[in-house]
Amino acid sequence: MSKVYTVTLTDAEDKALSFVAYSQDDWIQNAVHDRCRIAIEDIVALTVKKCLETNTQIPASKEAIVDLAFEQDWVKTALDTQIQINNSTTV
């Protein structure tokens, strides 16, 4: 399943991005996909380590590894992490 996100730029933002990027859409796509790639690599490294520690079979694809990491609560969303931090500091 794929998700579609929309980015809205003001006229000034669009002009400014055109100053540094040949194609605003290509630049935005590249930035997002590269950040996702980095996050996936971080999750894969952490999950492989956890699998080895817990004698859990390592899934065969990066997508499955990411799924396993979230299912096992080895990683959390940034929002969940922030909520947990806020709750622990208000106690």
Chimera marker file (.cmm) of the C-alpha trace (Angstrom):
<marker_set name="trace">
<marker id="1" x="0.000" y="0.000" z="0.000" r="1" g="1" b="0" radius="0.5"/>
<marker id="2" x="1.305" y="3.443" z="-0.876" r="1" g="1" b="0" radius="0.5"/>
<marker id="3" x="0.561" y="6.757" z="0.789" r="1" g="1" b="0" radius="0.5"/>
<marker id="4" x="0.196" y="10.019" z="-1.067" r="1" g="1" b="0" radius="0.5"/>
<marker id="5" x="1.217" y="13.252" z="0.627" r="1" g="1" b="0" radius="0.5"/>
<marker id="6" x="0.713" y="16.745" z="-0.719" r="1" g="1" b="0" radius="0.5"/>
<marker id="7" x="3.113" y="19.620" z="-0.181" r="1" g="1" b="0" radius="0.5"/>
<marker id="8" x="1.821" y="23.166" z="-0.529" r="1" g="1" b="0" radius="0.5"/>
<marker id="9" x="4.305" y="25.957" z="-1.170" r="1" g="1" b="0" radius="0.5"/>
<marker id="10" x="3.636" y="29.667" z="-1.185" r="1" g="1" b="0" radius="0.5"/>
<marker id="11" x="4.627" y="31.515" z="-4.339" r="1" g="1" b="0" radius="0.5"/>
<marker id="12" x="7.733" y="32.806" z="-2.562" r="1" g="1" b="0" radius="0.5"/>
<marker id="13" x="8.702" y="29.298" z="-1.386" r="1" g="1" b="0" radius="0.5"/>
<marker id="14" x="8.203" y="27.907" z="-4.883" r="1" g="1" b="0" radius="0.5"/>
<marker id="15" x="10.365" y="30.642" z="-6.408" r="1" g="1" b="0" radius="0.5"/>
<marker id="16" x="13.027" y="30.187" z="-3.743" r="1" g="1" b="0" radius="0.5"/>
<marker id="17" x="13.139" y="26.422" z="-4.289" r="1" g="1" b="0" radius="0.5"/>
<marker id="18" x="13.430" y="26.995" z="-8.038" r="1" g="1" b="0" radius="0.5"/>
<marker id="19" x="16.574" y="28.994" z="-7.289" r="1" g="1" b="0" radius="0.5"/>
<marker id="20" x="18.304" y="25.908" z="-5.841" r="1" g="1" b="0" radius="0.5"/>
<marker id="21" x="16.531" y="23.058" z="-7.649" r="1" g="1" b="0" radius="0.5"/>
<marker id="22" x="16.092" y="22.291" z="-11.332" r="1" g="1" b="0" radius="0.5"/>
<marker id="23" x="12.707" y="20.764" z="-10.526" r="1" g="1" b="0" radius="0.5"/>
<marker id="24" x="10.899" y="21.493" z="-7.272" r="1" g="1" b="0" radius="0.5"/>
<marker id="25" x="8.963" y="18.230" z="-7.457" r="1" g="1" b="0" radius="0.5"/>
<marker id="26" x="12.095" y="16.173" z="-8.135" r="1" g="1" b="0" radius="0.5"/>
<marker id="27" x="13.904" y="17.867" z="-5.253" r="1" g="1" b="0" radius="0.5"/>
<marker id="28" x="11.016" y="17.244" z="-2.840" r="1" g="1" b="0" radius="0.5"/>
<marker id="29" x="10.662" y="13.620" z="-3.972" r="1" g="1" b="0" radius="0.5"/>
<marker id="30" x="14.403" y="13.033" z="-3.613" r="1" g="1" b="0" radius="0.5"/>
<marker id="31" x="14.568" y="14.616" z="-0.152" r="1" g="1" b="0" radius="0.5"/>
<marker id="32" x="11.684" y="12.538" z="1.180" r="1" g="1" b="0" radius="0.5"/>
<marker id="33" x="12.802" y="9.261" z="-0.378" r="1" g="1" b="0" radius="0.5"/>
<marker id="34" x="16.378" y="9.731" z="0.816" r="1" g="1" b="0" radius="0.5"/>
<marker id="35" x="15.206" y="10.452" z="4.376" r="1" g="1" b="0" radius="0.5"/>
<marker id="36" x="13.053" y="7.320" z="4.250" r="1" g="1" b="0" radius="0.5"/>
<marker id="37" x="16.040" y="5.303" z="2.995" r="1" g="1" b="0" radius="0.5"/>
<marker id="38" x="18.136" y="6.495" z="5.936" r="1" g="1" b="0" radius="0.5"/>
<marker id="39" x="15.365" y="5.666" z="8.432" r="1" g="1" b="0" radius="0.5"/>
<marker id="40" x="14.932" y="2.197" z="6.895" r="1" g="1" b="0" radius="0.5"/>
<marker id="41" x="18.668" y="1.515" z="7.163" r="1" g="1" b="0" radius="0.5"/>
<marker id="42" x="18.611" y="2.595" z="10.835" r="1" g="1" b="0" radius="0.5"/>
<marker id="43" x="15.615" y="0.369" z="11.568" r="1" g="1" b="0" radius="0.5"/>
<marker id="44" x="17.168" y="-2.586" z="9.719" r="1" g="1" b="0" radius="0.5"/>
<marker id="45" x="20.402" y="-2.301" z="11.713" r="1" g="1" b="0" radius="0.5"/>
<marker id="46" x="18.562" y="-2.085" z="15.012" r="1" g="1" b="0" radius="0.5"/>
<marker id="47" x="16.204" y="-4.938" z="14.120" r="1" g="1" b="0" radius="0.5"/>
<marker id="48" x="18.936" y="-7.312" z="12.950" r="1" g="1" b="0" radius="0.5"/>
<marker id="49" x="20.707" y="-6.714" z="16.259" r="1" g="1" b="0" radius="0.5"/>
<marker id="50" x="17.484" y="-7.375" z="18.211" r="1" g="1" b="0" radius="0.5"/>
<marker id="51" x="16.766" y="-10.510" z="16.153" r="1" g="1" b="0" radius="0.5"/>
<marker id="52" x="20.217" y="-11.882" z="16.918" r="1" g="1" b="0" radius="0.5"/>
<marker id="53" x="19.835" y="-11.056" z="20.633" r="1" g="1" b="0" radius="0.5"/>
<marker id="54" x="16.403" y="-12.731" z="20.859" r="1" g="1" b="0" radius="0.5"/>
<marker id="55" x="17.071" y="-15.594" z="18.448" r="1" g="1" b="0" radius="0.5"/>
<marker id="56" x="14.294" y="-14.294" z="16.181" r="1" g="1" b="0" radius="0.5"/>
<marker id="57" x="14.349" y="-15.135" z="12.478" r="1" g="1" b="0" radius="0.5"/>
<marker id="58" x="15.433" y="-12.133" z="10.428" r="1" g="1" b="0" radius="0.5"/>
<marker id="59" x="12.842" y="-11.337" z="7.752" r="1" g="1" b="0" radius="0.5"/>
<marker id="60" x="13.910" y="-11.617" z="4.123" r="1" g="1" b="0" radius="0.5"/>
<marker id="61" x="13.112" y="-8.046" z="3.028" r="1" g="1" b="0" radius="0.5"/>
<marker id="62" x="13.712" y="-4.588" z="4.401" r="1" g="1" b="0" radius="0.5"/>
<marker id="63" x="9.980" y="-3.902" z="4.313" r="1" g="1" b="0" radius="0.5"/>
<marker id="64" x="9.321" y="-6.986" z="6.450" r="1" g="1" b="0" radius="0.5"/>
<marker id="65" x="12.115" y="-5.988" z="8.817" r="1" g="1" b="0" radius="0.5"/>
<marker id="66" x="10.528" y="-2.554" z="9.300" r="1" g="1" b="0" radius="0.5"/>
<marker id="67" x="7.150" y="-4.202" z="9.944" r="1" g="1" b="0" radius="0.5"/>
<marker id="68" x="8.702" y="-6.563" z="12.510" r="1" g="1" b="0" radius="0.5"/>
<marker id="69" x="10.453" y="-3.699" z="14.288" r="1" g="1" b="0" radius="0.5"/>
<marker id="70" x="7.174" y="-1.876" z="14.824" r="1" g="1" b="0" radius="0.5"/>
<marker id="71" x="5.252" y="-5.059" z="15.704" r="1" g="1" b="0" radius="0.5"/>
<marker id="72" x="7.813" y="-5.919" z="18.401" r="1" g="1" b="0" radius="0.5"/>
<marker id="73" x="7.913" y="-2.311" z="19.692" r="1" g="1" b="0" radius="0.5"/>
<marker id="74" x="11.636" y="-2.215" z="19.007" r="1" g="1" b="0" radius="0.5"/>
<marker id="75" x="10.967" y="1.103" z="17.299" r="1" g="1" b="0" radius="0.5"/>
<marker id="76" x="8.175" y="3.636" z="17.754" r="1" g="1" b="0" radius="0.5"/>
<marker id="77" x="6.897" y="6.514" z="15.715" r="1" g="1" b="0" radius="0.5"/>
<marker id="78" x="8.405" y="9.902" z="16.480" r="1" g="1" b="0" radius="0.5"/>
<marker id="79" x="4.969" y="10.989" z="17.715" r="1" g="1" b="0" radius="0.5"/>
<marker id="80" x="4.703" y="8.052" z="20.132" r="1" g="1" b="0" radius="0.5"/>
<marker id="81" x="8.224" y="8.740" z="21.391" r="1" g="1" b="0" radius="0.5"/>
<marker id="82" x="7.410" y="12.409" z="21.996" r="1" g="1" b="0" radius="0.5"/>
<marker id="83" x="4.197" y="11.526" z="23.830" r="1" g="1" b="0" radius="0.5"/>
<marker id="84" x="6.131" y="9.067" z="26.014" r="1" g="1" b="0" radius="0.5"/>
<marker id="85" x="8.742" y="11.734" z="26.784" r="1" g="1" b="0" radius="0.5"/>
<marker id="86" x="6.054" y="14.298" z="27.624" r="1" g="1" b="0" radius="0.5"/>
<marker id="87" x="4.235" y="11.849" z="29.878" r="1" g="1" b="0" radius="0.5"/>
<marker id="88" x="7.404" y="10.908" z="31.746" r="1" g="1" b="0" radius="0.5"/>
<marker id="89" x="8.382" y="14.528" z="32.365" r="1" g="1" b="0" radius="0.5"/>
<marker id="90" x="4.957" y="15.530" z="33.688" r="1" g="1" b="0" radius="0.5"/>
<marker id="91" x="4.853" y="12.836" z="36.359" r="1" g="1" b="0" radius="0.5"/>
<link id1="1" id2="2" r="1" g="1" b="0" radius="0.2"/>
<link id1="2" id2="3" r="1" g="1" b="0" radius="0.2"/>
<link id1="3" id2="4" r="1" g="1" b="0" radius="0.2"/>
<link id1="4" id2="5" r="1" g="1" b="0" radius="0.2"/>
<link id1="5" id2="6" r="1" g="1" b="0" radius="0.2"/>
<link id1="6" id2="7" r="1" g="1" b="0" radius="0.2"/>
<link id1="7" id2="8" r="1" g="1" b="0" radius="0.2"/>
<link id1="8" id2="9" r="1" g="1" b="0" radius="0.2"/>
<link id1="9" id2="10" r="1" g="1" b="0" radius="0.2"/>
<link id1="10" id2="11" r="1" g="1" b="0" radius="0.2"/>
<link id1="11" id2="12" r="1" g="1" b="0" radius="0.2"/>
<link id1="12" id2="13" r="1" g="1" b="0" radius="0.2"/>
<link id1="13" id2="14" r="1" g="1" b="0" radius="0.2"/>
<link id1="14" id2="15" r="1" g="1" b="0" radius="0.2"/>
<link id1="15" id2="16" r="1" g="1" b="0" radius="0.2"/>
<link id1="16" id2="17" r="1" g="1" b="0" radius="0.2"/>
<link id1="17" id2="18" r="1" g="1" b="0" radius="0.2"/>
<link id1="18" id2="19" r="1" g="1" b="0" radius="0.2"/>
<link id1="19" id2="20" r="1" g="1" b="0" radius="0.2"/>
<link id1="20" id2="21" r="1" g="1" b="0" radius="0.2"/>
<link id1="21" id2="22" r="1" g="1" b="0" radius="0.2"/>
<link id1="22" id2="23" r="1" g="1" b="0" radius="0.2"/>
<link id1="23" id2="24" r="1" g="1" b="0" radius="0.2"/>
<link id1="24" id2="25" r="1" g="1" b="0" radius="0.2"/>
<link id1="25" id2="26" r="1" g="1" b="0" radius="0.2"/>
<link id1="26" id2="27" r="1" g="1" b="0" radius="0.2"/>
<link id1="27" id2="28" r="1" g="1" b="0" radius="0.2"/>
<link id1="28" id2="29" r="1" g="1" b="0" radius="0.2"/>
<link id1="29" id2="30" r="1" g="1" b="0" radius="0.2"/>
<link id1="30" id2="31" r="1" g="1" b="0" radius="0.2"/>
<link id1="31" id2="32" r="1" g="1" b="0" radius="0.2"/>
<link id1="32" id2="33" r="1" g="1" b="0" radius="0.2"/>
<link id1="33" id2="34" r="1" g="1" b="0" radius="0.2"/>
<link id1="34" id2="35" r="1" g="1" b="0" radius="0.2"/>
<link id1="35" id2="36" r="1" g="1" b="0" radius="0.2"/>
<link id1="36" id2="37" r="1" g="1" b="0" radius="0.2"/>
<link id1="37" id2="38" r="1" g="1" b="0" radius="0.2"/>
<link id1="38" id2="39" r="1" g="1" b="0" radius="0.2"/>
<link id1="39" id2="40" r="1" g="1" b="0" radius="0.2"/>
<link id1="40" id2="41" r="1" g="1" b="0" radius="0.2"/>
<link id1="41" id2="42" r="1" g="1" b="0" radius="0.2"/>
<link id1="42" id2="43" r="1" g="1" b="0" radius="0.2"/>
<link id1="43" id2="44" r="1" g="1" b="0" radius="0.2"/>
<link id1="44" id2="45" r="1" g="1" b="0" radius="0.2"/>
<link id1="45" id2="46" r="1" g="1" b="0" radius="0.2"/>
<link id1="46" id2="47" r="1" g="1" b="0" radius="0.2"/>
<link id1="47" id2="48" r="1" g="1" b="0" radius="0.2"/>
<link id1="48" id2="49" r="1" g="1" b="0" radius="0.2"/>
<link id1="49" id2="50" r="1" g="1" b="0" radius="0.2"/>
<link id1="50" id2="51" r="1" g="1" b="0" radius="0.2"/>
<link id1="51" id2="52" r="1" g="1" b="0" radius="0.2"/>
<link id1="52" id2="53" r="1" g="1" b="0" radius="0.2"/>
<link id1="53" id2="54" r="1" g="1" b="0" radius="0.2"/>
<link id1="54" id2="55" r="1" g="1" b="0" radius="0.2"/>
<link id1="55" id2="56" r="1" g="1" b="0" radius="0.2"/>
<link id1="56" id2="57" r="1" g="1" b="0" radius="0.2"/>
<link id1="57" id2="58" r="1" g="1" b="0" radius="0.2"/>
<link id1="58" id2="59" r="1" g="1" b="0" radius="0.2"/>
<link id1="59" id2="60" r="1" g="1" b="0" radius="0.2"/>
<link id1="60" id2="61" r="1" g="1" b="0" radius="0.2"/>
<link id1="61" id2="62" r="1" g="1" b="0" radius="0.2"/>
<link id1="62" id2="63" r="1" g="1" b="0" radius="0.2"/>
<link id1="63" id2="64" r="1" g="1" b="0" radius="0.2"/>
<link id1="64" id2="65" r="1" g="1" b="0" radius="0.2"/>
<link id1="65" id2="66" r="1" g="1" b="0" radius="0.2"/>
<link id1="66" id2="67" r="1" g="1" b="0" radius="0.2"/>
<link id1="67" id2="68" r="1" g="1" b="0" radius="0.2"/>
<link id1="68" id2="69" r="1" g="1" b="0" radius="0.2"/>
<link id1="69" id2="70" r="1" g="1" b="0" radius="0.2"/>
<link id1="70" id2="71" r="1" g="1" b="0" radius="0.2"/>
<link id1="71" id2="72" r="1" g="1" b="0" radius="0.2"/>
<link id1="72" id2="73" r="1" g="1" b="0" radius="0.2"/>
<link id1="73" id2="74" r="1" g="1" b="0" radius="0.2"/>
<link id1="74" id2="75" r="1" g="1" b="0" radius="0.2"/>
<link id1="75" id2="76" r="1" g="1" b="0" radius="0.2"/>
<link id1="76" id2="77" r="1" g="1" b="0" radius="0.2"/>
<link id1="77" id2="78" r="1" g="1" b="0" radius="0.2"/>
<link id1="78" id2="79" r="1" g="1" b="0" radius="0.2"/>
<link id1="79" id2="80" r="1" g="1" b="0" radius="0.2"/>
<link id1="80" id2="81" r="1" g="1" b="0" radius="0.2"/>
<link id1="81" id2="82" r="1" g="1" b="0" radius="0.2"/>
<link id1="82" id2="83" r="1" g="1" b="0" radius="0.2"/>
<link id1="83" id2="84" r="1" g="1" b="0" radius="0.2"/>
<link id1="84" id2="85" r="1" g="1" b="0" radius="0.2"/>
<link id1="85" id2="86" r="1" g="1" b="0" radius="0.2"/>
<link id1="86" id2="87" r="1" g="1" b="0" radius="0.2"/>
<link id1="87" id2="88" r="1" g="1" b="0" radius="0.2"/>
<link id1="88" id2="89" r="1" g="1" b="0" radius="0.2"/>
<link id1="89" id2="90" r="1" g="1" b="0" radius="0.2"/>
<link id1="90" id2="91" r="1" g="1" b="0" radius="0.2"/>
</marker_set>
